[in-house]
Amino acid sequence: MITGERAARLPAAGLPVSRPDAARIEALVDRAIARYLDGCHARVAGFADRHFSLRGALRLHRHAIGLDLLRAPLNTALIVVYILMQLLASAARCLGWQRPARWLATRTPFLTTNVARSLTWAIQTELLDLPFEDGQRRWQHDALAAEIVGDADLAPVFAAAAAASRQRLDPADLARLLAGYTDARNAAADLFNNVVFASAGAAAFKELTPGAVSLGPAIAAALVHQTAVATFPFGAGLGGLWYSVFAVKPSAMAIAATTLGLVGVAAVLAAFVGVVVDPLLWLAGVHQRRLHRLVDVVGRRLRGEDAAAFHVRDHYVARIFDLVDLARAGLRVAG
């Protein structure tokens, strides 16, 4: 809401405004914001259909061809740094260090991928419909200003009302909100890789292999076993019996090469995982719910409320898989 101090600054917009008029402008701006947010919520379903259905996901992820093949796996690794920053922010908040806590909570270490940049542009221009420039393109339409202009009661004091609404949403703050939304895709890629590796291990080896660290040695052992059986001097049949009793173990080099190969596969999956994951989340309504949450957070900022940043829990779920993977690797080495 506009405080008395902020209301006193409204004449800078070029229109003399008294305190009663400032209060009236505040109420009319709130009414325009409510209509604007209703319009955003109404656009969520169509936006999700265009960008997260199978056809939309394929169109979106064509931007992943190129440097995203490097950025996406790096972002997956940086999720650990992100979680540490959030934990440090919580610790600082508990100690009463509000400024460091806010700084840590609003920063992300992730690299901006072409897919994330394209999705951010779509959210800003199609869903929120606010002025935006990403260095290559510029969007000048302003749906919130259009709501203000369209209000017959507010039109006479439009200049002051526009200034009031602009004070409520910092562009850098909005950019951080959208980064929180698009960064969730990094966790989705990590989760998908974990599920793929775990499914492969369960199907092929009847083992829990939630990551490359645990699946790599299992594949290396299977390859070495198959090679030994195929090259057994007295035939593969006797070789299978022989090596079922006297197991052959893969070398450290074979394990390392197989694990690194899986990491490379995971890197490619990380860049294009959305082609599979986005349509599934779209069908389940997850993308729609997240977009509605994003609009609600933007609305709280526009109303001058101290809204929390947009966060998802996928990062933390993915780390559970990684902890299990590392624990299994540790037990294997100890054994």
JOKA-V363999 format. One line per field, one symbol per residue. ss: DSSP state (~ for helix, > for strand, _ for the rest). psi: psi as a letter, one per 20 degrees, with the letter a starting at -180 (. if undefined). A space follows every 50 residues. Layout:
BEGIN
ss = ???
psi = ???
END
This chain:
BEGIN
ss = ___~~~~~_~~~~_____~~~~~~~~~~~~~~~~~~~~~~~~~~~~~~~~ ~~_~~~~~~~~~~~___~~~~~~~~~~~~~~~~~~~~~~~~~~~___~~~ ~~~~~________~~~~~~~~~~~~~~____>>____>>___~~~~~~~_ ____~~~~~~~~~~~~____~~~~~~~~~~~~~~~~~~~~~~~~~~~~~~ ~~~~~______~~~~~~~~~~~~~~~~~~~_____~~~~~~~~~~_____ _~~~~~~~~~~~~~~~~~~~~~_~~~~~~~~~~~_~~~~~~~~~~~~~~~ ~~___________~~~~~~~~~~~~~~~~~~~~~_
psi = qorhghhhihiiijppprghhghgggghggghgghghghghhigghgggh iirgghhghgjhiiocihhggghhhghihgggggghghggghhhijmggh ghghhjqqjqqorhghghhggggghgghlqpqpjhhqppiqohghhhghi ohhighkgghgghghhiiophhghhhghhhghhhhghggggggggggggg ggghikqomjrhhhhghgggggggghggghjphkqhghhgggihgnqpqq rhggggggghghhgghgghhhjhhhggghghghijggghhgggghggggh ghjjqnqrroqqjhghghhgghggghgghghggh.
END
